[in-house]
Amino acid sequence: MTTFSDETRARAREIIARYPADRSRSALLPLLHLVQSEEGYVSPAGVEFCAEVLGLNKAQVGAVATFYTMYKRRPTGEFLVSVCTNTMCNVLGGQEVYDTLAEHLGVGHDETTADGKITLEHAECLAACDYGPVMTVNYDFFDNVDPQSALGVVEELKAGGRPMPTRGARLCTLKEMAVQLAGFADEREGAVADGGPGEPTLRGLRLAEQHGIAVPGFDPNTPIRSKAEADKAAAEAKAKAEAAKPAPAPTGSAVASGTPGNAGVGEPAPAERATGSTAPDVKSPDAKSPEIRAAETRQPDARTAVADAPGTKVPTDPTAPAPRDAREAQAAGTAANAPAGDGKPAGDEAGAQQRNLKEAEAGAGSNGAGSAVASETGVQK
């Protein structure tokens, strides 16, 4: 059984601390990447480790680990080569790239070369259709590949080299990538400064520059604020908005007297003067959204306004058709759909039924064979 290092256990505690105490199971996904960074795959020991530190059972952890393809359930090579064979890349030659690599490496899908260097897999989609056909090495992109360029990449990997991806940082091993997926920075000096965006990605930016399109008030040099600074700015904006709200207007003399609902000695409150009731006003249906009106029509309650409430528009039915037109339509429908006969399907001929019945009765007095023949003859007729 694998014993995970002290560094892995310390990182596990750090991952769990990112989440509220009653939501610690949310740390499961990064924890699975963490154990994969030590073993190269999610082993039974890794599943048990995640269950132990999160207080889950192994079945719960295993259900998640087997759902996502990025969690490998058996030892994986130092470099995971994924070739997109989905629709767009396939049309552009992705399947040919995969078949060439499979034949050259002598492995199939999710299989590892004998030296443990490369694991090959076909991917359903790598979300880079504008660069197709594409493949990734430990999730870093190699764009617009063909069989020969893909062979060049894997040959360099087998020789111990690190080919530069088309986009993104320099290549790292699968275990190093798993650390990053667990939420920890790439510690290699200058690694994140390598690479750059691809030309299709920059196409929109170039069009915006060409046509003078920009976001109003956008300053690319504005630094990203920390969470504390953002919270402080949000609180200040909220306080400013509250201060800008106008004070509520006084309602008659009820406010002046300081007694809610009473406009003075012996004087009724404004609501009582207007309606004769101190009950709160109910919105008229026309002041409500159509969804609420429909719901209240289906299931009215005590708060539903009556149909003749002030401001209510009572819907009216369209003009009914004249009686003569209705009778003509009914007569036309009856003529086009004649009812079936008594107890038998429409279209059956009574004469044929009676003839068959008489022939069957005539054959009843004969011997069994004659009866059978007569009956069969009757049925055929």
Disulfide bonds with the S-S distance in Angstrom:
none
